[in-house]
Amino acid sequence: MITSLFKKSKPINFAIVFFIMLLAFIVLNLKYVEVPITGAFFFKETFLFLVSYVSVLALSFIVGKNSLTQKSNYEIVLYSLFLLALPQTLSHPEIIYANFFVLLGYRRIISLRSQINVNKKLFDAAFWIAIAALFYFWAILFFVLIIVSLLLYTDNNIKHWLIPFTGLLTVFLISMSVSIILDDSFFGIFNSLPEASYNFNNYNSAQYVIIITLLLSFGVWASIFYIQNIKQKKKAYRPSYYLVLFAVLNGFLIIFFAPSKDGSEFLFLFAPLAIIIANYIEIIQEKWFKELFLSVIIVVPFVILLL
């Protein structure tokens, strides 16, 4: 019943995702944020919600345009449920913005599959990821996906290897120019320096233990079948599927290096992991197990709300 609802892309699914994300924002502000509700606060939260929802639409576009799933809506539903399970991921505007720009860059990287306008796509991907890094430094790790894509496509054109660095340099020069104009210094605008923390004590709570266990167990299990299933894909599509795996690894690396481990760092992991788990749900043959698998993912966030 539940799987049938999200098996095909339908407008109602986007409405459901909208309300799940709205609930996540409400829970965040009622349970985890102690800020007076003013007009400015309401406007800011509304804007952040819209950026977050546009990120969901971007994820849906990436998946649909590049056939990363079988035209279902599982990935956006999973993404929104992850947000509800860990609403702290929405607590920092800079990370929400960074994740949005990472998705824009990821869209360009995945589209290299067509081998059309390669130069422009490489520049755009590096440009958007560099913008993301201005908001949150460790988002720069997603630049590795550009290098990996060139390796997967065995691209020996030296120009293609240089273009991404041109994109990075462009953002750096523009940012430095803005910094000189606004702050009268070369590097005043670079407020996100490469800091890291390896203190995971904040994860010693029931909420984090449950969500980390869910992400790891379901993610690892789904990844095993995801990797096996790549061999059955058309050769032209295989690099795109491998890039999703590398995106998941980048997400885990960001969690590992994050200077402030308050849950917001998990946001970068949710999109690629949702794609992998969505692929697994699609290939499950036993209907009862498919229903049970998705039901657990749906129920867990609501159970966590009661903690």
Buried (B, 14 or more C-beta within 10 A) or exposed (E): EBBEBBBEBEEEBBEBBBEBBBBBBEBBBEEEBEEEEEEEEEEEBEEBBEBBBEBBEBBBEBBBEBBBBEEBBBBBBBBBBBBBBBBBBBBBBBBBBBBBBBBBBBBBBBBBBEEEEBEEBBBBBBBBBBBBBBBBBBBBBBBBBBEBBBEBBEBEEEEBBEBBBBBBEBBBEBBBEEBBEEEEEEEBBBEBEEEEEEEEEEBEEEBBEBBBEBBEEBBEBBBEBBEEBBEEBEEEBBBBBBBBBBBBBBBBBBBBBBBEBBBBBBBBBBBBBBBBBBBBBBBBEEEEEBBEBBEEBBEBBEEBBEE
